[in-house]
Amino acid sequence: MKTHVRASIAAIALADSHGRKVSGVYSYSGEGHVNIEAETYGNQIKAWDYSKGGAIEGNFPDLYHYGESAHIEMRRVRSGRYEGYDYGTGSHFECTVNGSEAEIYDYGASGYFTFSI
C-alpha cells in the first residue's frame, strides 16, 4: 500500500474505535505527522487525505479513495480489529487499534507500520 493510504486506514480505524473525529496521525515509519481527518457515523465513513487531496468515503466495508481513484475494502473483525484489501495496489492489510495507536500489517510491503493520535 502507499504510505498515505496506510495513514488513511489508521486514521479511520482510530476514529471508529474511539468514536470521535481524528485530525491527523503520527507515523513512526519516518513520515512524521500525516495531515488526514477521519470520522465515522455507525457504518458510514468520511475522511479527507490532505496529502493526496482526496476524500475517502463509503460504508464499512466498501470505501472509495477519490485521490487514488481506487476502492478499499475495510472490514471490522471485532472491536479494534480490521482487515481489508487496497485495490489500488492489490495489497491485503490487517489493522489493530490498541489505545491511541494503530498498527497495520501490510502484506504488500511485508511489514508492520504504527500510527498514533
C-alpha positions in Angstrom: 0.0 0.0 0.0 1.1 3.6 -0.5 2.2 5.4 2.6 -0.7 7.9 2.7 -3.3 5.1 2.1 -1.9 3.3 5.2 -2.2 6.5 7.2 -5.8 6.8 6.0 -6.6 3.3 7.1 -5.0 4.0 10.5 -7.0 7.3 10.9 -10.3 5.6 10.0 -9.6 2.7 12.4 -8.7 5.1 15.2 -11.8 7.3 14.6 -14.0 4.2 14.5 -12.5 2.6 17.6 -12.6 5.8 19.7 -15.9 7.1 18.4 -14.6 10.5 17.6 -13.0 12.6 14.9 -9.3 12.1 14.2 -7.4 15.2 13.0 -4.1 13.8 11.9 -1.9 10.8 12.8 1.8 10.4 13.6 3.7 7.8 11.6 6.6 6.0 13.3 7.9 4.9 9.9 9.7 8.1 9.2 6.8 10.2 7.7 6.1 12.0 11.0 2.8 13.9 11.2 0.3 13.0 8.4 -2.4 15.5 7.7 -5.6 13.5 7.4 -9.1 13.8 9.0 -11.4 10.9 9.6 -14.7 10.3 11.4 -17.3 7.5 11.4 -21.0 7.5 12.0 -22.1 3.9 12.5 -21.0 2.2 9.3 -20.5 5.5 7.4 -17.0 6.8 6.9 -15.9 10.3 5.9 -12.2 11.2 5.7 -10.1 13.7 3.9 -6.5 12.8 2.8 -4.8 16.2 2.5 -1.6 14.6 1.1 -3.5 13.4 -1.9 -6.2 16.0 -1.9 -9.0 13.4 -1.9 -11.9 12.3 0.1 -12.3 8.7 1.3 -15.9 7.8 1.7 -18.3 4.9 2.0 -19.8 2.5 4.4 -17.9 -0.4 6.0 -16.7 -2.5 4.2 -16.8 -0.6 0.9 -14.8 2.6 0.8 -13.5 4.7 -2.1 -10.3 6.8 -2.1 -11.0 9.6 -4.6 -7.4 10.9 -4.5 -6.2 7.4 -5.6 -9.3 6.6 -7.8 -9.4 3.2 -6.0 -11.6 1.1 -3.9 -10.6 0.0 -0.4 -12.3 -2.9 1.4 -12.1 -2.5 5.2 -14.0 -4.9 7.5 -14.5 -4.7 11.2 -13.4 -8.1 12.5 -14.2 -7.1 16.1 -13.7 -4.1 18.3 -10.3 -2.5 17.5 -9.5 -5.1 14.7 -9.9 -4.6 11.0 -8.8 -6.3 7.8 -9.1 -5.5 4.2 -7.8 -5.0 0.7 -6.4 -2.0 -1.2 -7.5 -2.4 -4.8 -5.1 0.5 -5.8 -2.0 -1.6 -5.1 -3.5 -5.1 -4.8 -2.5 -5.4 -1.1 -4.2 -7.1 1.8 -3.9 -5.5 5.2 -4.7 -6.0 8.9 -5.1 -3.2 11.4 -5.2 -3.4 15.2 -6.0 -0.5 17.4 -4.6 -0.5 20.9 -5.2 2.6 22.9 -4.0 5.6 20.9 -2.0 3.5 18.4 -3.0 1.7 15.2 -0.7 -1.0 13.9 -1.1 -2.0 10.3 0.4 -5.2 8.8 0.7 -4.5 5.0 1.0 -7.8 3.1 2.2 -5.9 0.0 5.1 -4.4 1.9 5.6 -7.4 4.2 5.8 -5.3 7.2 4.3 -3.6 10.2 3.5 0.2 10.4 2.5 2.0 13.5 0.5 5.3 13.8 -0.8 7.2 16.8 -3.2 10.1 17.5 
